[in-house]
């Protein structure tokens, strides 16, 4: 993310939280920050898996990235479609709540960014320890809880899926041409202000923030796109 197109990504990440809300661009919510946790919240079928994988695309250009899968749903093809470089993607499957913290801690020692599905029974103190480790290692982390969400204070930025609409797919059939996901950003990464914005996805690795979103659009019904990995 850049501020006025002139600052570096690292500098912008450091100062974004201190800016007043009118100067924060929604595009910045789709870029991970080293050492910070971004939480994804929403029901299955709202495109959060694809969004989580998409967030790994930029870090994969410079270093290995990991998708930590607890449901057995994530495929390499789904990640490659979002722009993640094939030679830098590692998919690890672990649904054991006892082993999961150890596996995650080991991954944080060797990669640039992690998208992690969090089993429902992970203890709060394990998540806080992993958050501290990610901060110390400067690893960007996306967490999607399979339970009731992350404990307070874990996430620097929280992205909640409010609704999704698509074109081209009818009752689970047909080719998906375009999808729009309404998101709500909150937390310190949004300067403490709840902000709503819309993301447009045409099925390629280009995922764009749509400007001038009408707040009433969040009342759209939530649907299922028919693909487990999306």
N, C-alpha and C positions, 0 to 999 in steps of 0.2 A: 504494500500500500504506500502511496505517496501523498504528501500534503502539498497541494498546489503544483504537483508534478515535478518538484525540484528536490525533495529530501529523499534520502536513501530509505530502503525498506526497514532496516534495523533501527534507524533513528526515529522513523515515523512510529514504529511499534512501541518504542519507549515513551514517546510523548503523547500518544493518542489518548490515554486514559485521563490526562490532565486537561484536555481541551474541552471547551463548552460544547454541548450537544449539537449546536447548529454547524459546527465545523467538522463533525465526524461523518465521513462518507460511509454509506452502507456497504460499499464494495470492500471496505476494510474488514467487515465481519466475516468475509470468506477467505481471509488470509490468516494462517496460524502464526502465533507469536512464540518464539523460543522460550522455554521454561514456563509456559502458561498452559492451563487446562481450559479447553472449550467443551462445554457439555451440550449434547444433542438430546432433545426431549420430544417425544411424539409417539403415536400409535403406529404399529406396522402398516405399511402401505402408503406412507406419506413421503417417501423418497429420501429418508434420512440416511439409509445405508449408502446410497449413491452420493449424497452430499458429503458424508464422512470420508468416503474414498476420494472424492474430488478434492477435499482439503489436503490430501496427501500429494496431489499432483505437483504442486510447486516445489515442496521440499525434495521430491524424488529427483529433481533435476541436478541436485548437488550431492545427494547422499542416499543411502538405503532408507527405506520406510517400511513400516510393519502394519498389517491389518490383523488384529487379534480377534479371532472369530470364536464366539461361544455357541452359536446355533448351527454351524455347519452350512451356512447359506452363502457365504462370500466366495465368489469365484474369481480367478485371475482375470478372466475376460471382462468382468464387470468393472474391475479396477482399471484395466487398460483403456476401456472406453471413456473413462473420465480424464485421461491424460497422464496417469501414473506410468512412469517408464518401466517396462517389463523387466529389464535387467536389474532394477533396484527395488523391486517389490518382494516382500516376504510375507507369506500368509501363515499364521500360527493358529492352530485350533486348540482351545483349552476351555472346558466348561466346568472344571473341578474348582469349587470355591476355595479349597485348601491350597491347591497348586497355583491357582491364578495369580495371587500376589507375587509369588516367587518368580513365575514366568515373566510377568510384567516388569519386575525389577531388573531381571537379567536383560530384557530387551532394551530398557532405557539406557543401558551402558554401551549400546553399540549402534544406535540408529539416530536419525535426525528428527523423525516424527512418527507418531503412533496413533492409529485409530483403533480404539479398544472397546469392544462390547464388554460390559461389566456384569458378571453374574449377579443374580438378585441377593445372594446371601453373603456377599463380601462385607467384612466388618469395616466400620467407619475408620478405625485407627489404621487399618491397612491402606485405605485410600488416602488418608492424610500423609502417611509415610511415603507413598508413591508420588504424591504431589510434591512433597519436599525434595524427593530424589530427582524428579523431572526438572524442578527449578534449579537444582544444583548442577545438573548435567546439561542444562539449556536445551532440553528436548521438548518440542511442541507435542501436545497430547490432546486428542479428541476422545472423550468418553461418552458412551451411550449406555445408560443403565438399563438392564433388563428387569429391574424392579421399580421402586418408587422414586428414582432419581438420586442424585449425589447428595451427600451431606452439605450443609451450609458451609461456605468458605472454601470449598474445593475449586469450583469453577471461576475462572476470571471472566469468562463470557459464556452466557447461556443462550442457546438458540432453540426455541420451541416451535415445532411445526403446528400451525393453526389450521391449515387446510390445503388441499391440492386439487387442481383441475388438470385435465389432459385433453388432447385432441388426437383422434385417429384410433383410439382403443375403445371398444364398446363391449361392456360386460366381459372383460378379460380377453377379447379377441381383437385381431387387427394389429397393424403396425403403429407404435407410439410415435407420433410426429412432434408433439410439443407438450411440455408439462410446465405448469406454473405452481410454485410452492410458496405459500404465504408463511413468513417466519416472524417471530417476535424475538428481538435481542434484548437482553437485560444483563445486569451485573456491572462489575467495575470496568469491563471491556467496552461497555456502552455508556460509560461515564455516569453510571447509576440511574440512567433514564431508560425506561422501557420504550423501545422503538420497533415499529413494524415496517417490513419491507417485503418485496416480492422478488423471487428468483425465477428466471425463465430458463428452461432446459430443453434443447431441441434434439437431445439424444446423442450429441457429439461431446467432445471434451470442453466445449464452450458453454459455460454456465454464467449467465449475466444477471445482474441486478436490474430490475425494471424500476425506472424513476416515476415519481408522481403517483404513488400508490394511494388509492382511496381507502381510508380506514374501514369503511363498510364492507370491503371485499373479504375481510376475514370471516364473514358469516357463511362463506361457501362451505358446502358439505365436504367432509373428508371421504376420499374414495380409495380404492385399491387398484394399483396399476397392473396387477396380474403377474409381476415378476418378483420372485422372492428376494433377489439380490438388490432390489431397488426400493 
